[in-house]
């Protein structure tokens, strides 16, 4: 579903949500944690690896200057450089961790509405839009059944999607369902918690 390359190792994300790694393992960068599942995105740094899970949390392994901040969640995309990692949150802000000897982790004050991120050895990039990602791909075949509410959409391979909902258009916040990796074909997104009351939906993509 997706690939990533570090300094001397590689990662692959499978359609089952597992991670395969190969290459140099001198510092544990290819030692994928046992039981790692539900991964939707991967990133590789110099001697460390990073996976984003469907619940918006991170798993890091190998040798890195620092670990992701404790309790970090609500992440939609990730990147890793030589000296640290970066997380794009669903609210369009960026979190960075690791060495900062060259200013690579100095996230600019007030940076928001970020659409995507990337990292080099000692620098990072953010693509900024006019608002946080709220892209509505063409949704087809909406189905309400005893198993919940489903929508289908034509996805792009390696992209990450989330179905979000609110019970009233007056609500200020959307509730996010688990992240899903695009497969390059029709992707089904499901809300298993739906009830008989009105609910409004949108699809976001990173």
C-alpha positions as CSV (number, residue, x, y, z in Angstrom):
1,X,0.0,0.0,0.0
2,X,2.9,2.4,0.7
3,X,6.7,2.4,0.9
4,X,9.3,4.5,2.7
5,X,13.1,4.6,2.6
6,X,15.5,5.6,5.3
7,X,19.3,6.0,5.2
8,X,20.0,2.3,4.9
9,X,16.7,0.6,5.4
10,X,13.2,0.3,3.8
11,X,9.7,-0.2,4.9
12,X,6.5,-1.4,3.2
13,X,2.9,-1.1,4.4
14,X,0.7,-4.1,3.5
15,X,-3.0,-4.1,2.8
16,X,-3.4,-6.0,6.0
17,X,-2.1,-3.0,8.0
18,X,1.2,-4.7,8.9
19,X,4.7,-3.4,8.2
20,X,7.6,-5.2,6.6
21,X,11.2,-3.9,6.9
22,X,14.5,-4.8,5.4
23,X,18.1,-3.4,5.1
24,X,20.5,-2.4,7.8
25,X,19.3,-3.3,11.3
26,X,22.4,-2.2,13.4
27,X,20.2,0.0,15.6
28,X,16.9,-1.9,15.4
29,X,15.4,0.2,12.6
30,X,14.0,-2.9,10.8
31,X,12.9,-4.7,14.0
32,X,9.2,-4.1,13.5
33,X,7.5,-4.3,16.9
34,X,5.7,-7.6,17.5
35,X,1.9,-7.2,17.2
36,X,2.0,-4.0,15.2
37,X,-1.3,-3.9,13.3
38,X,-3.8,-1.4,11.9
39,X,-1.0,0.7,10.4
40,X,-2.2,3.2,7.8
41,X,1.1,5.1,7.0
42,X,4.8,4.7,7.5
43,X,8.0,6.8,7.5
44,X,11.7,6.0,7.7
45,X,14.4,8.2,9.1
46,X,18.2,7.7,9.4
47,X,18.2,4.9,11.9
48,X,14.5,4.8,13.1
49,X,11.1,3.9,11.7
50,X,7.6,5.3,12.4
51,X,4.1,3.9,11.8
52,X,0.8,5.7,12.1
53,X,-2.1,3.5,13.3
54,X,-5.7,3.8,12.3
55,X,-6.6,5.4,15.7
56,X,-4.3,8.3,15.1
57,X,-1.5,7.1,17.4
58,X,2.2,6.5,16.6
59,X,4.6,3.6,17.0
60,X,8.4,4.4,16.7
61,X,11.3,1.9,16.7
62,X,15.0,1.9,16.1
63,X,17.4,4.5,17.3
64,X,16.2,8.1,17.2
65,X,17.2,11.2,19.2
66,X,13.8,11.2,20.9
67,X,10.4,9.5,20.9
68,X,7.1,11.1,19.9
69,X,5.5,13.2,22.7
70,X,3.7,11.1,25.2
71,X,-0.1,10.9,24.6
72,X,0.2,12.3,21.0
73,X,-2.9,11.4,19.1
74,X,-5.2,12.7,16.4
75,X,-2.4,12.3,13.8
76,X,-3.2,12.1,10.1
77,X,0.2,12.0,8.4
78,X,3.9,11.4,9.4
79,X,7.4,12.1,8.2
80,X,10.9,11.4,9.6
81,X,14.3,13.0,9.0
82,X,17.8,12.2,10.2
83,X,17.3,13.8,13.5
84,X,13.7,13.5,14.4
85,X,10.1,13.0,13.4
86,X,7.1,15.1,12.4
87,X,3.3,14.5,12.8
88,X,0.5,16.3,11.0
89,X,-2.6,16.5,13.2
90,X,-6.1,16.4,11.9
91,X,-6.5,20.1,12.9
92,X,-3.8,21.1,10.4
93,X,-1.0,21.7,12.9
94,X,2.4,20.1,13.0
95,X,4.3,18.5,16.0
96,X,8.0,17.8,15.8
97,X,10.5,15.9,18.1
98,X,14.2,15.0,18.1
99,X,17.4,17.0,17.8
100,X,17.1,20.7,17.0
101,X,20.7,21.7,16.5
102,X,20.0,23.1,13.1
103,X,16.5,24.4,13.8
104,X,14.9,21.6,11.9
105,X,12.3,21.0,14.6
106,X,11.5,24.7,15.0
107,X,7.9,24.5,13.8
108,X,7.1,28.1,12.7
109,X,4.9,29.9,15.2
110,X,1.3,30.0,14.1
111,X,1.7,27.4,11.4
112,X,-1.7,25.9,10.7
113,X,-3.9,24.7,7.8
114,X,-1.2,22.3,6.8
115,X,-2.2,19.8,4.1
116,X,0.9,17.6,4.0
117,X,4.4,17.3,5.4
118,X,7.8,16.0,4.3
119,X,11.2,15.7,5.9
120,X,14.8,15.6,4.7
121,X,17.9,14.9,6.6
122,X,17.9,18.1,8.6
123,X,14.9,20.1,7.4
124,X,11.2,19.8,6.9
125,X,8.5,21.1,4.6
126,X,4.8,21.8,5.0
127,X,2.2,22.4,2.3
128,X,-0.2,25.0,3.6
129,X,-3.7,25.6,2.3
130,X,-6.5,28.0,3.2
131,X,-8.0,25.6,5.7
132,X,-7.3,22.1,7.2
133,X,-7.8,19.2,4.8
134,X,-11.5,18.7,4.1
135,X,-11.5,17.2,0.7
136,X,-14.7,15.5,-0.5
137,X,-14.0,12.8,-3.1
138,X,-16.9,11.6,-5.1
139,X,-18.9,9.5,-2.7
140,X,-21.1,6.7,-4.1
141,X,-23.4,3.9,-2.8
142,X,-24.4,5.3,0.6
143,X,-25.9,2.4,2.5
144,X,-27.6,2.4,5.9
145,X,-28.1,-1.1,7.4
146,X,-28.1,-2.9,10.8
147,X,-24.3,-2.9,10.5
148,X,-24.0,0.9,10.3
149,X,-23.6,3.5,7.6
150,X,-21.3,2.8,4.6
151,X,-20.0,5.0,1.8
152,X,-17.8,4.1,-1.2
153,X,-15.2,6.3,-2.9
154,X,-12.5,5.9,-5.5
155,X,-9.3,6.2,-3.5
156,X,-5.7,6.9,-4.3
157,X,-3.0,4.4,-3.3
158,X,-1.1,5.4,-0.2
159,X,-3.4,8.3,0.7
160,X,-5.1,8.2,4.1
161,X,-8.9,8.8,4.4
162,X,-11.2,9.4,7.3
163,X,-15.0,9.4,7.5
164,X,-16.2,12.1,10.0
165,X,-19.6,13.0,11.3
166,X,-21.6,15.4,13.4
167,X,-25.1,15.0,14.7
168,X,-26.1,18.6,14.0
169,X,-24.8,21.2,11.5
170,X,-24.6,23.6,14.4
171,X,-22.0,21.5,16.1
172,X,-18.5,23.1,16.0
173,X,-16.5,19.9,15.9
174,X,-16.6,16.8,13.7
175,X,-16.1,13.3,15.2
176,X,-13.5,11.2,13.4
177,X,-13.7,7.5,12.7
178,X,-10.6,5.4,12.3
179,X,-8.1,6.3,9.5
180,X,-8.1,4.0,6.4
181,X,-5.4,3.7,3.7
182,X,-6.4,4.2,0.1
183,X,-6.1,1.1,-2.1
184,X,-6.2,2.7,-5.6
185,X,-9.7,1.2,-6.1
186,X,-13.1,1.6,-4.5
187,X,-12.7,2.1,-0.7
188,X,-15.6,1.5,1.7
189,X,-15.7,3.8,4.8
190,X,-18.0,2.7,7.7
191,X,-19.7,4.3,10.7
192,X,-20.8,1.4,12.9
193,X,-22.2,3.6,15.6
194,X,-25.0,5.2,13.5
195,X,-28.5,5.3,15.0
196,X,-31.9,6.4,13.8
197,X,-31.2,10.0,14.5
198,X,-29.9,12.4,11.9
199,X,-26.2,12.5,11.2
200,X,-24.1,14.5,8.7
201,X,-20.9,13.2,7.1
202,X,-17.8,14.3,5.3
203,X,-14.6,12.5,4.0
204,X,-11.1,13.9,4.6
205,X,-8.0,12.9,2.8
206,X,-4.3,13.3,3.5
